Amino acid sequence: EKECFVMKKVELIEFVAEEANISKKDAKIITDAVLAGLKQGLINDGKVALVGFGNFSVKVRPAHTGRNPMTGEEIDVPEKSVVKFKPSTELKEAVN
């Protein structure tokens, strides 16, 4: 079984700083700006496409009736928006 790897934001900032040969302070500003751009794109347009990486999109999960797993009682689950990610072929090949 493959080990799960989690990169925290601080680790991403350190990576950006090393990769771009810039200070961690500047890397944090850049990383925050990129993440804000992704967020704003999803809010405004519902989709962000990063060529060679993948597509982020907002999908609406419709309201439905679910079950409480502890009691089996039926519950109404409201409609909600969720963020989906579809990796590019290039990214899929890189991780395999």
A tleap script that builds the chain and sets N, CA, C and O, in Angstrom:
source leaprc.protein.ff14SB
mol = sequence {
  NGLU LYS GLU CYS PHE VAL MET LYS LYS VAL
  GLU LEU ILE GLU PHE VAL ALA GLU GLU ALA
  ASN ILE SER LYS LYS ASP ALA LYS ILE ILE
  THR ASP ALA VAL LEU ALA GLY LEU LYS GLN
  GLY LEU ILE ASN ASP GLY LYS VAL ALA LEU
  VAL GLY PHE GLY ASN PHE SER VAL LYS VAL
  ARG PRO ALA HIE THR GLY ARG ASN PRO MET
  THR GLY GLU GLU ILE ASP VAL PRO GLU LYS
  SER VAL VAL LYS PHE LYS PRO SER THR GLU
  LEU LYS GLU ALA VAL CASN
}
set mol.1.N position { 0.852 -1.188 0.000 }
set mol.1.CA position { 0.000 0.000 0.000 }
set mol.1.C position { 0.886 1.236 0.000 }
set mol.1.O position { 1.899 1.296 0.696 }
set mol.2.N position { 0.483 2.212 -0.791 }
set mol.2.CA position { 1.256 3.442 -0.938 }
set mol.2.C position { 1.087 4.327 0.295 }
set mol.2.O position { -0.017 4.478 0.817 }
set mol.3.N position { 2.202 4.911 0.753 }
set mol.3.CA position { 2.161 5.787 1.915 }
set mol.3.C position { 1.552 7.126 1.524 }
set mol.3.O position { 1.843 7.655 0.452 }
set mol.4.N position { 0.710 7.673 2.391 }
set mol.4.CA position { 0.066 8.956 2.152 }
set mol.4.C position { 1.033 10.082 2.509 }
set mol.4.O position { 1.645 10.070 3.578 }
set mol.5.N position { 1.165 11.050 1.611 }
set mol.5.CA position { 2.048 12.175 1.831 }
set mol.5.C position { 1.212 13.441 1.890 }
set mol.5.O position { 0.375 13.675 1.018 }
set mol.6.N position { 1.430 14.256 2.907 }
set mol.6.CA position { 0.707 15.512 3.055 }
set mol.6.C position { 1.722 16.646 3.071 }
set mol.6.O position { 2.649 16.650 3.882 }
set mol.7.N position { 1.539 17.610 2.168 }
set mol.7.CA position { 2.389 18.796 2.163 }
set mol.7.C position { 1.604 19.925 2.811 }
set mol.7.O position { 0.535 20.305 2.333 }
set mol.8.N position { 2.139 20.455 3.899 }
set mol.8.CA position { 1.503 21.571 4.577 }
set mol.8.C position { 1.864 22.857 3.848 }
set mol.8.O position { 2.822 22.898 3.076 }
set mol.9.N position { 1.084 23.910 4.100 }
set mol.9.CA position { 1.316 25.189 3.429 }
set mol.9.C position { 2.731 25.698 3.694 }
set mol.9.O position { 3.380 26.214 2.783 }
set mol.10.N position { 3.207 25.562 4.901 }
set mol.10.CA position { 4.560 26.038 5.230 }
set mol.10.C position { 5.611 25.277 4.423 }
set mol.10.O position { 6.625 25.853 4.031 }
set mol.11.N position { 5.379 23.998 4.174 }
set mol.11.CA position { 6.301 23.205 3.360 }
set mol.11.C position { 6.243 23.631 1.895 }
set mol.11.O position { 7.263 23.641 1.206 }
set mol.12.N position { 5.051 23.982 1.426 }
set mol.12.CA position { 4.908 24.495 0.062 }
set mol.12.C position { 5.661 25.817 -0.082 }
set mol.12.O position { 6.334 26.040 -1.088 }
set mol.13.N position { 5.553 26.681 0.905 }
set mol.13.CA position { 6.260 27.968 0.887 }
set mol.13.C position { 7.765 27.731 0.864 }
set mol.13.O position { 8.480 28.386 0.106 }
set mol.14.N position { 8.252 26.811 1.678 }
set mol.14.CA position { 9.684 26.488 1.679 }
set mol.14.C position { 10.123 25.950 0.319 }
set mol.14.O position { 11.202 26.299 -0.159 }
set mol.15.N position { 9.312 25.112 -0.306 }
set mol.15.CA position { 9.622 24.571 -1.623 }
set mol.15.C position { 9.704 25.685 -2.654 }
set mol.15.O position { 10.649 25.736 -3.442 }
set mol.16.N position { 8.717 26.582 -2.653 }
set mol.16.CA position { 8.702 27.703 -3.595 }
set mol.16.C position { 9.941 28.574 -3.393 }
set mol.16.O position { 10.564 28.999 -4.367 }
set mol.17.N position { 10.299 28.840 -2.151 }
set mol.17.CA position { 11.474 29.666 -1.848 }
set mol.17.C position { 12.740 29.031 -2.419 }
set mol.17.O position { 13.551 29.713 -3.044 }
set mol.18.N position { 12.907 27.742 -2.208 }
set mol.18.CA position { 14.100 27.043 -2.707 }
set mol.18.C position { 14.088 26.944 -4.232 }
set mol.18.O position { 15.103 27.192 -4.884 }
set mol.19.N position { 12.939 26.582 -4.795 }
set mol.19.CA position { 12.822 26.388 -6.241 }
set mol.19.C position { 13.065 27.691 -7.012 }
set mol.19.O position { 13.698 27.686 -8.068 }
set mol.20.N position { 12.555 28.804 -6.473 }
set mol.20.CA position { 12.674 30.103 -7.144 }
set mol.20.C position { 13.872 30.913 -6.652 }
set mol.20.O position { 14.139 32.009 -7.145 }
set mol.21.N position { 14.591 30.354 -5.670 }
set mol.21.CA position { 15.748 31.039 -5.083 }
set mol.21.C position { 15.366 32.434 -4.576 }
set mol.21.O position { 16.004 33.435 -4.900 }
set mol.22.N position { 14.293 32.459 -3.763 }
set mol.22.CA position { 13.816 33.698 -3.158 }
set mol.22.C position { 13.652 33.482 -1.661 }
set mol.22.O position { 13.747 32.355 -1.175 }
set mol.23.N position { 13.406 34.562 -0.935 }
set mol.23.CA position { 13.226 34.453 0.509 }
set mol.23.C position { 11.894 33.769 0.821 }
set mol.23.O position { 10.977 33.754 -0.001 }
set mol.24.N position { 11.810 33.204 2.026 }
set mol.24.CA position { 10.559 32.574 2.453 }
set mol.24.C position { 9.456 33.618 2.546 }
set mol.24.O position { 8.291 33.317 2.285 }
set mol.25.N position { 9.816 34.847 2.919 }
set mol.25.CA position { 8.836 35.931 3.016 }
set mol.25.C position { 8.214 36.190 1.637 }
set mol.25.O position { 6.994 36.293 1.513 }
set mol.26.N position { 9.056 36.294 0.610 }
set mol.26.CA position { 8.550 36.514 -0.747 }
set mol.26.C position { 7.780 35.296 -1.246 }
set mol.26.O position { 6.765 35.438 -1.929 }
set mol.27.N position { 8.255 34.108 -0.911 }
set mol.27.CA position { 7.572 32.881 -1.330 }
set mol.27.C position { 6.187 32.806 -0.701 }
set mol.27.O position { 5.245 32.335 -1.338 }
set mol.28.N position { 6.051 33.263 0.543 }
set mol.28.CA position { 4.743 33.267 1.213 }
set mol.28.C position { 3.799 34.223 0.494 }
set mol.28.O position { 2.632 33.894 0.281 }
set mol.29.N position { 4.287 35.396 0.121 }
set mol.29.CA position { 3.459 36.374 -0.595 }
set mol.29.C position { 2.972 35.783 -1.914 }
set mol.29.O position { 1.799 35.907 -2.265 }
set mol.30.N position { 3.884 35.141 -2.640 }
set mol.30.CA position { 3.541 34.541 -3.930 }
set mol.30.C position { 2.552 33.393 -3.753 }
set mol.30.O position { 1.554 33.317 -4.469 }
set mol.31.N position { 2.824 32.501 -2.806 }
set mol.31.CA position { 1.948 31.355 -2.560 }
set mol.31.C position { 0.555 31.824 -2.160 }
set mol.31.O position { -0.445 31.305 -2.656 }
set mol.32.N position { 0.488 32.812 -1.257 }
set mol.32.CA position { -0.811 33.344 -0.837 }
set mol.32.C position { -1.558 33.966 -2.015 }
set mol.32.O position { -2.776 33.823 -2.126 }
set mol.33.N position { -0.825 34.659 -2.899 }
set mol.33.CA position { -1.452 35.285 -4.067 }
set mol.33.C position { -2.004 34.230 -5.022 }
set mol.33.O position { -3.108 34.385 -5.544 }
set mol.34.N position { -1.251 33.163 -5.254 }
set mol.34.CA position { -1.713 32.087 -6.137 }
set mol.34.C position { -2.956 31.418 -5.557 }
set mol.34.O position { -3.927 31.181 -6.276 }
set mol.35.N position { -2.930 31.117 -4.271 }
set mol.35.CA position { -4.088 30.475 -3.641 }
set mol.35.C position { -5.302 31.396 -3.649 }
set mol.35.O position { -6.428 30.936 -3.841 }
set mol.36.N position { -5.082 32.692 -3.442 }
set mol.36.CA position { -6.190 33.657 -3.500 }
set mol.36.C position { -6.762 33.722 -4.918 }
set mol.36.O position { -7.974 33.845 -5.096 }
set mol.37.N position { -5.894 33.640 -5.918 }
set mol.37.CA position { -6.350 33.641 -7.301 }
set mol.37.C position { -7.195 32.421 -7.618 }
set mol.37.O position { -8.221 32.530 -8.289 }
set mol.38.N position { -6.769 31.254 -7.138 }
set mol.38.CA position { -7.554 30.024 -7.327 }
set mol.38.C position { -8.932 30.168 -6.673 }
set mol.38.O position { -9.958 29.835 -7.266 }
set mol.39.N position { -8.925 30.665 -5.451 }
set mol.39.CA position { -10.178 30.838 -4.712 }
set mol.39.C position { -11.098 31.818 -5.432 }
set mol.39.O position { -12.288 31.549 -5.595 }
set mol.40.N position { -10.554 32.947 -5.860 }
set mol.40.CA position { -11.356 33.963 -6.539 }
set mol.40.C position { -11.897 33.440 -7.864 }
set mol.40.O position { -13.044 33.713 -8.219 }
set mol.41.N position { -11.074 32.686 -8.597 }
set mol.41.CA position { -11.532 32.097 -9.849 }
set mol.41.C position { -12.694 31.146 -9.647 }
set mol.41.O position { -13.640 31.138 -10.434 }
set mol.42.N position { -12.627 30.342 -8.592 }
set mol.42.CA position { -13.717 29.406 -8.291 }
set mol.42.C position { -14.971 30.160 -7.876 }
set mol.42.O position { -16.078 29.781 -8.261 }
set mol.43.N position { -14.808 31.224 -7.095 }
set mol.43.CA position { -15.962 32.011 -6.660 }
set mol.43.C position { -16.607 32.721 -7.852 }
set mol.43.O position { -17.828 32.694 -8.010 }
set mol.44.N position { -15.780 33.357 -8.689 }
set mol.44.CA position { -16.303 34.165 -9.796 }
set mol.44.C position { -16.774 33.331 -10.978 }
set mol.44.O position { -17.849 33.578 -11.524 }
set mol.45.N position { -15.978 32.347 -11.374 }
set mol.45.CA position { -16.226 31.618 -12.613 }
set mol.45.C position { -16.648 30.169 -12.415 }
set mol.45.O position { -17.169 29.546 -13.340 }
set mol.46.N position { -16.430 29.630 -11.227 }
set mol.46.CA position { -16.784 28.236 -10.970 }
set mol.46.C position { -15.794 27.238 -11.523 }
set mol.46.O position { -15.993 26.031 -11.390 }
set mol.47.N position { -14.702 27.731 -12.157 }
set mol.47.CA position { -13.710 26.824 -12.729 }
set mol.47.C position { -12.368 27.536 -12.864 }
set mol.47.O position { -12.309 28.716 -13.207 }
set mol.48.N position { -11.297 26.804 -12.590 }
set mol.48.CA position { -9.935 27.282 -12.822 }
set mol.48.C position { -9.188 26.167 -13.535 }
set mol.48.O position { -9.097 25.047 -13.033 }
set mol.49.N position { -8.649 26.484 -14.722 }
set mol.49.CA position { -7.906 25.504 -15.508 }
set mol.49.C position { -6.431 25.861 -15.498 }
set mol.49.O position { -6.052 26.956 -15.914 }
set mol.50.N position { -5.601 24.950 -15.027 }
set mol.50.CA position { -4.147 25.131 -15.020 }
set mol.50.C position { -3.565 24.110 -15.993 }
set mol.50.O position { -3.453 22.925 -15.679 }
set mol.51.N position { -3.198 24.591 -17.174 }
set mol.51.CA position { -2.701 23.711 -18.237 }
set mol.51.C position { -1.495 22.923 -17.728 }
set mol.51.O position { -0.566 23.494 -17.156 }
set mol.52.N position { -1.519 21.624 -17.941 }
set mol.52.CA position { -0.431 20.756 -17.508 }
set mol.52.C position { -0.551 20.313 -16.059 }
set mol.52.O position { 0.247 19.500 -15.593 }
set mol.53.N position { -1.545 20.841 -15.336 }
set mol.53.CA position { -1.743 20.466 -13.937 }
set mol.53.C position { -3.124 19.859 -13.736 }
set mol.53.O position { -3.244 18.721 -13.283 }
set mol.54.N position { -4.171 20.616 -14.073 }
set mol.54.CA position { -5.518 20.086 -13.935 }
set mol.54.C position { -6.552 21.180 -13.828 }
set mol.54.O position { -6.236 22.366 -13.925 }
set mol.55.N position { -7.791 20.769 -13.627 }
set mol.55.CA position { -8.913 21.697 -13.528 }
set mol.55.C position { -9.581 21.591 -12.170 }
set mol.55.O position { -9.875 20.498 -11.685 }
set mol.56.N position { -9.815 22.744 -11.570 }
set mol.56.CA position { -10.613 22.842 -10.357 }
set mol.56.C position { -11.979 23.358 -10.780 }
set mol.56.O position { -12.061 24.275 -11.598 }
set mol.57.N position { -13.051 22.792 -10.243 }
set mol.57.CA position { -14.381 23.274 -10.586 }
set mol.57.C position { -15.305 23.146 -9.381 }
set mol.57.O position { -15.104 22.314 -8.497 }
set mol.58.N position { -16.332 24.006 -9.380 }
set mol.58.CA position { -17.339 23.970 -8.328 }
set mol.58.C position { -18.535 23.202 -8.867 }
set mol.58.O position { -19.067 23.528 -9.928 }
set mol.59.N position { -18.948 22.196 -8.141 }
set mol.59.CA position { -20.120 21.398 -8.510 }
set mol.59.C position { -21.141 21.507 -7.379 }
set mol.59.O position { -20.784 21.597 -6.205 }
set mol.60.N position { -22.396 21.497 -7.755 }
set mol.60.CA position { -23.463 21.532 -6.755 }
set mol.60.C position { -23.908 20.111 -6.472 }
set mol.60.O position { -24.322 19.379 -7.371 }
set mol.61.N position { -23.817 19.741 -5.223 }
set mol.61.CA position { -24.306 18.433 -4.787 }
set mol.61.C position { -25.759 18.643 -4.350 }
set mol.61.O position { -26.006 19.353 -3.375 }
set mol.62.N position { -26.717 18.041 -5.047 }
set mol.62.CA position { -28.130 18.310 -4.748 }
set mol.62.C position { -28.548 17.796 -3.365 }
set mol.62.O position { -27.934 16.897 -2.791 }
set mol.63.N position { -29.620 18.412 -2.863 }
set mol.63.CA position { -30.192 17.967 -1.594 }
set mol.63.C position { -30.682 16.529 -1.765 }
set mol.63.O position { -31.145 16.142 -2.838 }
set mol.64.N position { -30.575 15.760 -0.709 }
set mol.64.CA position { -31.044 14.378 -0.758 }
set mol.64.C position { -31.354 13.880 0.653 }
set mol.64.O position { -31.045 14.534 1.649 }
set mol.65.N position { -31.964 12.722 0.701 }
set mol.65.CA position { -32.249 12.096 1.989 }
set mol.65.C position { -31.135 11.100 2.277 }
set mol.65.O position { -30.831 10.231 1.461 }
set mol.66.N position { -30.536 11.243 3.448 }
set mol.66.CA position { -29.473 10.337 3.862 }
set mol.66.C position { -29.886 9.580 5.107 }
set mol.66.O position { -31.031 9.662 5.552 }
set mol.67.N position { -28.946 8.847 5.657 }
set mol.67.CA position { -29.216 8.100 6.885 }
set mol.67.C position { -28.133 8.378 7.910 }
set mol.67.O position { -26.948 8.455 7.582 }
set mol.68.N position { -28.555 8.526 9.142 }
set mol.68.CA position { -27.613 8.635 10.244 }
set mol.68.C position { -27.001 7.252 10.423 }
set mol.68.O position { -27.724 6.301 10.720 }
set mol.69.N position { -25.668 7.113 10.250 }
set mol.69.CA position { -25.068 5.776 10.323 }
set mol.69.C position { -25.164 5.128 11.710 }
set mol.69.O position { -25.085 3.906 11.833 }
set mol.70.N position { -25.333 5.941 12.739 }
set mol.70.CA position { -25.418 5.385 14.094 }
set mol.70.C position { -26.815 4.848 14.408 }
set mol.70.O position { -26.966 3.797 15.031 }
set mol.71.N position { -27.839 5.598 13.962 }
set mol.71.CA position { -29.211 5.227 14.340 }
set mol.71.C position { -30.028 4.658 13.187 }
set mol.71.O position { -31.044 4.001 13.413 }
set mol.72.N position { -29.591 4.907 11.944 }
set mol.72.CA position { -30.351 4.473 10.786 }
set mol.72.C position { -31.480 5.428 10.441 }
set mol.72.O position { -32.198 5.223 9.462 }
set mol.73.N position { -31.639 6.485 11.253 }
set mol.73.CA position { -32.700 7.471 11.034 }
set mol.73.C position { -32.450 8.245 9.740 }
set mol.73.O position { -31.318 8.619 9.434 }
set mol.74.N position { -33.539 8.480 8.977 }
set mol.74.CA position { -33.423 9.275 7.759 }
set mol.74.C position { -33.218 10.739 8.126 }
set mol.74.O position { -33.845 11.252 9.053 }
set mol.75.N position { -32.325 11.410 7.380 }
set mol.75.CA position { -32.088 12.837 7.600 }
set mol.75.C position { -32.046 13.544 6.248 }
set mol.75.O position { -31.634 12.969 5.241 }
set mol.76.N position { -32.480 14.797 6.250 }
set mol.76.CA position { -32.421 15.605 5.036 }
set mol.76.C position { -31.048 16.254 4.954 }
set mol.76.O position { -30.633 16.964 5.870 }
set mol.77.N position { -30.344 16.007 3.850 }
set mol.77.CA position { -29.026 16.599 3.608 }
set mol.77.C position { -29.240 17.741 2.613 }
set mol.77.O position { -29.710 17.507 1.499 }
set mol.78.N position { -28.899 18.979 3.005 }
set mol.78.CA position { -29.155 20.113 2.121 }
set mol.78.C position { -28.215 20.150 0.924 }
set mol.78.O position { -27.155 19.525 0.934 }
set mol.79.N position { -28.617 20.896 -0.115 }
set mol.79.CA position { -27.761 21.130 -1.277 }
set mol.79.C position { -26.515 21.882 -0.826 }
set mol.79.O position { -26.579 22.740 0.054 }
set mol.80.N position { -25.378 21.549 -1.440 }
set mol.80.CA position { -24.169 22.301 -1.122 }
set mol.80.C position { -23.209 22.269 -2.297 }
set mol.80.O position { -23.247 21.363 -3.130 }
set mol.81.N position { -22.348 23.278 -2.348 }
set mol.81.CA position { -21.329 23.364 -3.387 }
set mol.81.C position { -20.054 22.710 -2.890 }
set mol.81.O position { -19.669 22.881 -1.733 }
set mol.82.N position { -19.393 21.952 -3.774 }
set mol.82.CA position { -18.136 21.294 -3.431 }
set mol.82.C position { -17.121 21.572 -4.534 }
set mol.82.O position { -17.489 21.781 -5.690 }
set mol.83.N position { -15.851 21.572 -4.170 }
set mol.83.CA position { -14.782 21.781 -5.142 }
set mol.83.C position { -14.276 20.419 -5.609 }
set mol.83.O position { -13.952 19.550 -4.800 }
set mol.84.N position { -14.216 20.251 -6.923 }
set mol.84.CA position { -13.708 19.022 -7.526 }
set mol.84.C position { -12.399 19.335 -8.237 }
set mol.84.O position { -12.187 20.459 -8.692 }
set mol.85.N position { -11.523 18.341 -8.332 }
set mol.85.CA position { -10.264 18.499 -9.054 }
set mol.85.C position { -10.109 17.348 -10.035 }
set mol.85.O position { -10.262 16.183 -9.670 }
set mol.86.N position { -9.802 17.684 -11.284 }
set mol.86.CA position { -9.539 16.666 -12.297 }
set mol.86.C position { -8.111 16.888 -12.798 }
set mol.86.O position { -7.843 17.888 -13.465 }
set mol.87.N position { -7.200 15.978 -12.489 }
set mol.87.CA position { -5.802 16.155 -12.911 }
set mol.87.C position { -5.644 16.042 -14.420 }
set mol.87.O position { -6.397 15.335 -15.089 }
set mol.88.N position { -4.652 16.751 -14.943 }
set mol.88.CA position { -4.334 16.645 -16.366 }
set mol.88.C position { -3.686 15.292 -16.640 }
set mol.88.O position { -3.213 14.619 -15.726 }
set mol.89.N position { -3.673 14.914 -17.892 }
set mol.89.CA position { -3.009 13.671 -18.295 }
set mol.89.C position { -1.526 13.727 -17.903 }
set mol.89.O position { -0.956 12.739 -17.441 }
set mol.90.N position { -0.927 14.883 -18.094 }
set mol.90.CA position { 0.495 15.065 -17.757 }
set mol.90.C position { 0.736 14.804 -16.268 }
set mol.90.O position { 1.701 14.127 -15.913 }
set mol.91.N position { -0.123 15.329 -15.395 }
set mol.91.CA position { 0.025 15.118 -13.963 }
set mol.91.C position { -0.213 13.652 -13.610 }
set mol.91.O position { 0.518 13.082 -12.799 }
set mol.92.N position { -1.230 13.042 -14.212 }
set mol.92.CA position { -1.504 11.618 -13.953 }
set mol.92.C position { -0.299 10.760 -14.294 }
set mol.92.O position { 0.076 9.870 -13.530 }
set mol.93.N position { 0.313 11.034 -15.457 }
set mol.93.CA position { 1.477 10.262 -15.872 }
set mol.93.C position { 2.672 10.497 -14.945 }
set mol.93.O position { 3.449 9.579 -14.685 }
set mol.94.N position { 2.815 11.720 -14.453 }
set mol.94.CA position { 3.954 12.050 -13.582 }
set mol.94.C position { 3.889 11.321 -12.250 }
set mol.94.O position { 4.926 10.951 -11.699 }
set mol.95.N position { 2.687 11.109 -11.723 }
set mol.95.CA position { 2.567 10.471 -10.414 }
set mol.95.C position { 2.510 8.948 -10.500 }
set mol.95.O position { 2.589 8.269 -9.476 }
set mol.96.N position { 2.375 8.409 -11.700 }
set mol.96.CA position { 2.336 6.937 -11.833 }
set mol.96.C position { 3.699 6.352 -12.011 }
set mol.96.O position { 3.837 5.135 -12.137 }
savepdb mol mol.pdb
quit
